[in-house]
Amino acid sequence: MALPSILSKNLKLPVVAAPLFIISNPDLVIAQCKAGVVGSFPALNARPAEELDRWLEKITTELAEYDKENPENPSAPFAVNQIVHSSNDRLQHDVEMCVKWKVPIVITSLGAKEFVNEAIHSYGGIVLHDIINNRFAKKAVEKGADGLIAVAAGAGGHAGSLSPFALTQEIREWFDGPLLLSGSIATGDAVLSSIAMGADLAYIGSAFIATHEANATQAYKQAIVDYNADDIMLSNLFTGVNGNYLKPSIEAAGLDPKNLPESDPSKMSFGSGGESSSKAWKDIWGCGQGIGAIKVIGSAADLVGGLTNQYNNALKRVLSA
């Protein structure tokens, strides 16, 4: 199946920038889109709920102005992430905002609901659902998702545990629609590898934490540069879902990374904008295992430019082998 034009038009690199809780903001999304990759942010980052309308206006307006001024180099589309968990009491409102602004791509997580897909389809948008195994992938497509985001081992945020080789292969046995792959992708070589495995696009998150536009503390950004895969651990303590986190940030919060308790997944709560009382997203730093490739803090445009050069060089190397 050919990729929908919305996932191929105006992309300089086959990459969707993953929505980063707290960190993604309009400035980062706009910079990502101008650089030629799909930019995204979680709807819950816009707080209070009324702020989402303003965020979408800013992104839509600024990208339209940029495209008008740069007809030969138009921006890539953007996406909004919706947490489709039963505790998210903003979901209806946030979906309505996406419909109002005709958000091109919506990424759904932690649940699949048909009304969300139907709402986005009503104006021609597409829905990508992130999954960690083949069973969830089939459920998402059954409920109307247009594409899948395979979150494999090594991914930041809500990480999966399966090998990207295994997960991609199992999904591609039955699904020929849009497929994105996530998990430790922080170089152009890794982007090309994901395409070779059968994905259509790579899904990159943690690398964008170390950008000027990201809403992260300087210490967090520097940590992405300073640490590597050995400094990351998997835990479900902080959100109820398994995620990868930097051990030094866990230690700084007074916890022992070697002796963390298990959490109760049934107590996950994304009500009225997420776990605002929790330290999980502010003091405990999530990131994927690919951060060893990040050597400097720079602009989103510089990061995408570097990834593009690496991708092109890797492609030349493979073709000449």
N, C-alpha and C positions, 0 to 999 in steps of 0.2 A: 504494500500500500504506500502510495506517495504521501509525503508529509504534508499536512495542511499548510497553505501558504503563510499563515500567521507564524508558523514555527520555522520557516526557512527564509522568508523575505527579510531583507535588510540585515541579516546576521553576517558578521565578518568572521565569526567562529561558531561552530555548533555547540553553543553553551547557553544554559539557563543559569543565572545566578540565583542560588537558593535563598529563600526568605529567612532572615536571621532574627530571632526573637530579640527585641529591644534594639539591636544593632542596626537593622535596615531602616532607612528613613527616606523621605523624598529626594534629598540631595544625592544619596548613594544610588537610588534607583535611576534617577535622571542621568547620572554619570555613567552607569552601566549601559543604559540604552544608547546613549550618544557614542559610547565606545564600540557598540556593535554586538552586544549580547543582551539576552532578555534579562531585564532587571526585575526584582520582585521584593515584596515586603509582606509581613503578616498583618492582616487587618487589625489584630489586637494591639499592634504597636502604636496605633493612633488612639491616644487616650486624652480625654474621655471619648466616647463613641462619636460624638459630634465632630471630632477632629478628623475623622476619616473622610468626610465630605470635602474638607479643605485640602487634605493631602491629595486626594484624587483630582481635584481641580488644579492644584499646582503642577502635578506630574503631567496631566493631560495638556494643560495650557503651554507649559514650557517645552514639552516635546513637539507640540504642533508648531510653535514659533521657531524652534530649531530646524524642523523639517522644511519650513517655508524659506528659511535663510540658507539651507544647505540641501537643495533638491538633488544634488549629485551624491550626497552622503547622508541619507536619511537615517533616523534613529531606529533601533530595534523596538519591538513591542515590549510592554511590561505586563507583569502578573501580580495578582494579589492572592495571598494564602489565607484560606478560611479553615479554622479549627472546627471540624464538624463533630464535636464531642457534646454529649448531652448536657454538660455543665456550662457550655458557652451560651449564656443568655443574650449575647449580642448577635448571634448568627443571622437571624432574620433581618435585622437592621443592616448588618454589614453586607449581606447579599443584595439587599435593595439598593445600597449605595453603588455596588458593582454594576447593577443593572442601569442605574441612573447615568453613570459615566461610561457605560459600555466597555468595561475593562476587557481587553482582548483575551487574556488567559487567566483562569482561576485555578489555583492549586489547592486541593482539599487534603486534609490530614485528620487522622484519628477518628475515622468514621466516614461512611458514604451514605448520603441521603439524596433521594431522587429529586426532591424539590429544588435543591441547590443546582443540580445539573440542568434541570428544566429551565430554571430562571436564567442561567448563563446562556443556554442555547437559544433563548427567546430573541436575542439580538445578534446572534451569530458568533458569540464567544465560544471558547473551548475550555474543557475541564481536564486537568491532569491530576491524578490521584496518587499520592505516595504510599508505597506498600513495602513490607519487609519480607514477604514470602508469596509463593504462588497462589496459595489459598485466598489471601486477601486480594490479590490481583484479580482473580476471577470474580470475586464479589463486587469489586469496584466497577468492572466492565459490565457486569449484569445490571448494575444500577444506573448505568448511563455515562460513565466516564469515557472521555474520548481517547485518553492516553494514560500511561502509567509512568511513575517514577520509582525505579527499583532502588531502594535504599539498602545498600549492601554493607558488609562488615567494614569498619573503619570510618564510617561517616560520622560527622558531627551531629549535634542535635539529637533527635530521636533515632538512634542508630539501629541498624539491623545486625544480624549475626551470621548471615549466609555469605559465602564466597560470591563475588560478582560474576564469576564464570558460571557457577551453578544456577544462580538466580536468573541471569539473562537467558541462559539456555532453556530453562524450564518455561519461562514466559514466552519465548519465541517459538516454542513447539505449537502454540495455539493462537498467539496474538500477533497480528502483523500491523497493528496500529502504532502510533507514536510511542516510543519508549525512551525514557531518559535513565541514565545510570549515575548513581551517587555512591561515594565511598573512597575517601583518600585521593580525590582527583584535585591536584594543585599544580600540574604542569601541562604544557601542550602535548607532551608525549602521552600522558595519561588520558587526555581528551581523545587522541587518535586511537589509543588502545580500546576505549569504550566503544568507539564506532566499529572497530574491527571485531569486537565481541558480539555485535548485533544491535547495539543501541543506536538511536538516531542522534541524540545529543547527550552531552555530559552535563551534570548538575553539580555546580561548584559553590560551596558556601564559605568554609573557614578562611580561605585565602583572602576573602574580601573584608575580614575583620581588621586586617592590617592595612587599611586604606585611610586616607585623610578624611574621606566623606563618612566613614562609618561612625555610628553613635556608640563608640566604645571608649573606655578610659585609655589614656596613653600607656598605662601599665599593662592592660589587656592586650593592646596592639603589640607592644614590645615582647610580650610573652609568646605571641604567635611566631615572632621572629626568633626568639631565643631558644625555644624548646622544640622537641621532636616527638616521634611516635612513642618512644620509651617513656615519655612523661605523661601519657594519657591513659586513663582507665575507664572502664565501663561500669555504670551504676544506675539503678533505678530509684535511688533514695530521694533525689531532689524533685522529681516530677511525677513519679509513679510509672514512668516508661524508661526503658533502658536508653542511656545516652552516654556519649563520650565526653570526659571532662579532663582538664589539666590538673594533675596531682598537686602541683605547688599551690594552686588556688584553694584546693580542699584543705591542705595543711594550714594555709594562712587563715582559714575560717575556724581553726581549732579542732579539726577532725582528723582521724587517722585513716588514710586511704586504704590501708591494709585491713581495716576492721570496721567497714561501714555496714550498718544494718540494712535489711531489705525494707522497701516501702510497701504500702498497701495500694495497688493500682486502682482499687475501687474508690479511693479518696482523691483521685485527680480532680482538680477544679480549675476551670477556665472562665468562671463566672465574672461578668462585668470587667473583662480585660485581663484575666489571668491571675496568677498567684502573686499579687502585689505585695502580700505580707511575707512571702518567702524570700530567702536570700539566694535561692537557687540560680536565678538568672542574673543577679547583680554581682554577687561575691564569688560564686562558683562558676568558673569560666569553661563553657562548653566549646569543643572544637574537634575536628576530625584528625585522623592519623597522618594526613598528608602535609602537615604544617612544616615538616623539615625542609620542604622546598621553598618556603617563604624566607627570604634573606633580608628584606628591607621593608620599611613602612613607606608607602607611596600612594599615588592617586589610583583610582579605579581604572582610569584610562591607561596608565602605565602598566598596571597588572594585566589588563586585557591585551595590550600591545605585546608584552612579553610572552604571554600564553600563545598568541597568534604566531609569533616568530618561532617558538618552540614547536608548535604544531606543524608549521610548514617545513621546518628542518627535519622533523621526524618523518613526515610523509616522503620527503625527498630521499631520506636514508632508506626507508622501506622499499621504495620503488626502484632504487638503484642496487638493492641487494641481490 
